[in-house]
Amino acid sequence: MCGESTAYSSKFDERSFQIHGVSPIRIRPYQRSAPSTAFVMPSVNFWGEDETIVVAPKRNYTVNDFKEFFDDIEFPIGYEYWLNNKDLLQELTPPEVELHEIYSLQMPTPGVFLYNNRTFPDIQPAILPDDGDGTVNKRSLLGFKNWEGKQEQDILSLELVGVEHLAILRHPTTVNYVKQVVTGQFDKK
């Protein structure tokens, strides 16, 4: 049900793992060996079937072009990874438990990757920003709203503003929210 456009970049560019003193391009073989990245590729549930995610010199890529994309970056096993995962999140049903969604918006999040002849596919592209938490796009973060009214249990959410993806976990508002929920002091109003 989810997806993030940054999953595209982990397969071909050098932005995902920024480790001081280590060339990101040297880390790419490790990134590509992680089949789980294909699990969070952009989903047709949230991206339009003809919506461009990657602009490259010879063609553009959408959620319907994964095979061509992986072939063009000379990483065909990436397509196999995606095939193994693609149906797992297509039609998620409501979990039938009380749900608490904590997310952040208003952080520049990669939306579209723009390549030219010099950069595709091995050099960091220009990026058109989208809204999100810096990693996950807003459209995926708000996917839980598809379950509203489809289960008896409450679906509650806490929206933070300007908090980066991993920083959400240690943000004081998040920590306080979780403490209130687990100690039974949470007021649903």
C-alpha positions as CSV (number, residue, x, y, z in Angstrom):
1,M,0.0,0.0,0.0
2,C,2.9,2.3,0.5
3,G,5.9,3.3,-1.5
4,E,8.5,6.0,-1.7
5,S,10.2,7.5,-4.6
6,T,13.5,7.3,-2.8
7,A,13.5,3.6,-3.2
8,Y,14.2,4.2,-6.9
9,S,17.4,6.1,-6.0
10,S,18.7,3.3,-3.7
11,K,19.0,1.1,-6.8
12,F,21.0,3.4,-9.0
13,D,22.4,6.5,-7.4
14,E,24.7,7.4,-4.6
15,R,22.5,9.3,-2.2
16,S,21.0,6.7,0.1
17,F,23.8,5.7,2.4
18,Q,25.9,8.8,3.2
19,I,28.8,7.5,5.2
20,H,31.6,10.0,5.9
21,G,34.8,9.1,4.0
22,V,33.2,6.3,1.9
23,S,32.3,6.9,-1.7
24,P,28.5,6.2,-2.0
25,I,29.0,4.5,-5.3
26,R,31.1,1.9,-3.5
27,I,28.1,1.1,-1.2
28,R,25.7,0.6,-4.1
29,P,26.5,-3.1,-4.4
30,Y,25.3,-3.5,-0.8
31,Q,22.2,-1.5,-1.4
32,R,21.4,-3.5,-4.5
33,S,21.8,-6.8,-2.5
34,A,19.0,-5.8,-0.2
35,P,15.8,-7.2,-1.7
36,S,13.7,-5.4,0.9
37,T,14.2,-2.1,-0.9
38,A,11.9,-3.3,-3.7
39,F,9.2,-3.6,-1.0
40,V,8.9,0.1,-0.8
41,M,9.1,1.0,-4.5
42,P,6.4,3.5,-5.5
43,S,3.0,1.8,-5.7
44,V,0.2,2.1,-8.2
45,N,-2.0,2.7,-5.2
46,F,-0.5,6.1,-4.7
47,W,1.3,7.1,-7.9
48,G,-0.6,7.6,-11.1
49,E,0.1,4.9,-13.7
50,D,1.4,7.5,-16.1
51,E,3.1,9.7,-13.5
52,T,6.8,10.2,-14.2
53,I,9.1,9.3,-11.3
54,V,12.4,9.2,-13.2
55,V,13.3,11.4,-16.1
56,A,16.2,10.0,-18.1
57,P,17.8,10.9,-21.4
58,K,16.2,8.2,-23.5
59,R,12.9,7.7,-21.7
60,N,10.9,8.4,-18.5
61,Y,9.9,5.8,-16.0
62,T,6.6,5.4,-14.1
63,V,5.2,2.7,-11.8
64,N,4.5,0.7,-14.9
65,D,8.1,0.7,-16.1
66,F,10.0,-1.2,-13.4
67,K,11.3,-3.9,-15.8
68,E,12.6,-1.4,-18.3
69,F,14.0,0.7,-15.5
70,F,16.0,-2.1,-14.0
71,D,17.1,-3.3,-17.4
72,D,18.3,0.2,-18.3
73,I,20.4,0.5,-15.1
74,E,21.8,-3.0,-15.8
75,F,20.3,-4.4,-12.6
76,P,17.7,-7.0,-13.9
77,I,17.7,-8.8,-10.5
78,G,16.1,-5.7,-9.1
79,Y,13.0,-6.4,-11.2
80,E,12.9,-9.9,-9.7
81,Y,13.1,-8.5,-6.2
82,W,10.2,-6.2,-7.1
83,L,8.2,-9.1,-8.6
84,N,8.6,-11.0,-5.4
85,N,7.1,-8.2,-3.3
86,K,4.7,-6.3,-5.6
87,D,1.5,-8.2,-4.6
88,L,2.1,-8.0,-0.8
89,L,0.9,-4.5,-0.5
90,Q,-1.6,-4.2,-3.4
91,E,-4.8,-4.5,-1.4
92,L,-4.1,-4.3,2.3
93,T,-7.2,-4.7,4.5
94,P,-7.7,-2.7,7.6
95,P,-5.8,-4.3,10.6
96,E,-8.9,-4.6,12.8
97,V,-7.0,-3.2,15.8
98,E,-6.7,0.3,17.1
99,L,-4.2,2.1,14.9
100,H,-1.9,5.0,15.8
101,E,-0.2,6.7,12.8
102,I,2.6,9.1,13.6
103,Y,4.1,10.9,10.7
104,S,5.6,14.2,9.6
105,L,5.1,16.5,6.6
106,Q,6.6,19.6,5.2
107,M,10.0,18.1,4.7
108,P,11.5,18.3,1.2
109,T,11.2,14.7,0.0
110,P,12.4,13.4,-3.4
111,G,9.6,13.3,-5.8
112,V,11.0,13.1,-9.3
113,F,14.6,12.3,-10.3
114,L,16.0,14.3,-13.3
115,Y,18.9,12.8,-15.2
116,N,20.9,13.9,-18.2
117,N,23.3,12.1,-20.5
118,R,26.2,12.7,-18.1
119,T,24.4,11.6,-14.9
120,F,22.3,8.5,-15.8
121,P,22.4,6.2,-14.0
122,D,25.6,6.5,-11.9
123,I,25.6,10.1,-10.6
124,Q,23.2,11.9,-8.3
125,P,20.4,13.4,-10.3
126,A,18.6,16.7,-9.9
127,I,15.6,16.2,-7.7
128,L,12.1,17.8,-7.9
129,P,10.9,17.9,-4.3
130,D,7.6,16.5,-3.0
131,D,6.0,16.8,0.4
132,G,6.7,14.1,3.0
133,D,9.1,13.4,5.9
134,G,12.3,13.6,3.8
135,T,12.2,9.9,2.9
136,V,8.5,8.8,2.5
137,N,6.2,10.9,0.3
138,K,3.0,12.4,1.7
139,R,0.8,10.2,-0.4
140,S,2.2,7.1,1.2
141,L,2.3,8.5,4.7
142,L,-1.4,9.3,4.5
143,G,-2.3,5.8,3.1
144,F,-3.8,4.8,6.5
145,K,-6.7,7.2,5.7
146,N,-7.9,4.6,3.2
147,W,-8.9,2.5,6.2
148,E,-11.0,5.1,7.9
149,G,-14.6,4.0,8.2
150,K,-13.7,0.4,7.2
151,Q,-13.1,-1.0,10.7
152,E,-14.7,-0.7,14.1
153,Q,-11.5,0.2,15.9
154,D,-10.2,3.7,16.1
155,I,-7.7,5.0,13.6
156,L,-5.8,7.9,15.3
157,S,-3.0,10.0,14.0
158,L,-0.4,12.5,15.1
159,E,1.0,14.8,12.4
160,L,4.3,16.4,13.1
161,V,5.7,19.2,11.0
162,G,9.2,19.4,9.6
163,V,10.5,16.3,11.4
164,E,12.8,14.0,9.4
165,H,11.8,10.4,8.9
166,L,14.0,8.8,11.5
167,A,14.0,11.8,13.9
168,I,10.2,11.1,14.3
169,L,11.1,8.2,16.6
170,R,13.0,10.3,19.1
171,H,11.0,13.5,18.8
172,P,9.6,14.6,22.2
173,T,6.1,14.8,21.0
174,T,6.3,11.2,19.6
175,V,7.8,9.9,22.8
176,N,5.1,11.6,25.0
177,Y,2.4,10.2,22.7
178,V,3.7,6.7,22.9
179,K,4.1,6.9,26.7
180,Q,0.5,8.0,27.0
181,V,-0.8,5.2,24.8
182,V,1.1,2.4,26.5
183,T,0.3,3.6,30.0
184,G,-3.4,4.0,29.3
185,Q,-3.3,7.8,29.8
186,F,-4.0,8.6,26.1
187,D,-7.1,10.8,25.6
188,K,-8.6,9.9,22.2
189,K,-10.4,13.3,22.0
